[in-house]
Amino acid sequence: MIVLTDTIAPHLTRPTPLRLHPASFGLWRVLDARGRIVGHLERVGDDTLERWRARRLNPLRREFQTLGDFWSPDDALECIRYA
């Protein structure tokens, strides 16, 4: 059995209809209200300079597109939501 040590979802300060599900160390799947994967949220950097990378799923290409790095998980999720 694989145990993920960094599975606690990031603290969000704004409400969002998106949900986070742990995928790997420092990586969460972003799910819409219907449970479909719409992107990934990834913690990048170190403890002194933590950033959040937003990736949006492009269903036509069947790949994830990096949207950018953000200072807060809230901003990264908004970018995924509205991209």
N, C-alpha and C positions, 0 to 999 in steps of 0.2 A: 504494500500500500504506500502510495506517495503522499507525504505530508507537506503541505505548503506552509512555510513559516511566515510569509508576508501576505496573509489572506484577508486581513482586516481592511475593509473598504476605507478609502480616504474620507476624512471628515468633510462633509458638504455643508455650506452655510446658506445655500439657496435651494428652495424646492425645485425638483425636476421630475418629469414623468419617466425618466430613464432609470434603469436599475443596473447595478454593478454585480458581476459574478466573478470570483477569482478564477484566473486561467493559468497563471504561473507566478513565480516570484516577482512581485512588483508590477504585475500585469492583470488587468481586469477586462472582461468582456462587457461591453455596453449593450444592454438589451432595451428594446422599446416596450411599450405597455403590453404588447401581444407576445412578448418573449422572444422576438426575433433579434439576432445579432445585428447591430448597426455600426459597431466600431469597437475600438480598443482604447483604454486609458492606461498609460504606462508611466510609472514613476522613474524618472531619470535624474542623474546627478548624484550627489552624496548628501549626507546629513546637514552640511553647512549651506548647500546650494541646491535645494530640492526644486525640481521642475516637473511638469506633467505634460506628456506627449499625447496628442490627440490623433487618432487614426480613424478614418471613416471607410466603411466597406463600400466598394464600387461594385455593385452586382453585375454590371455588364462585363467588366474585365475580370471579375472574380478575384479581386485582390484588395488589399487595404492601402489607402492613400494617406500619407502623413500630412496632416493639416498644419502642424506647428507645435511648438513648445510654449507652455504657459506657466505663470507663477502660481496659479491655484487650480485645483481639480474642478472647481465650479466653472471657471472660464474655459477649460479644456472641454468639459461636457457640453457647455453651450455651443461651442464651435462644432462639435460632433452633431449636436441636435439640429442646428440650422444650416449645416453645410449641404 
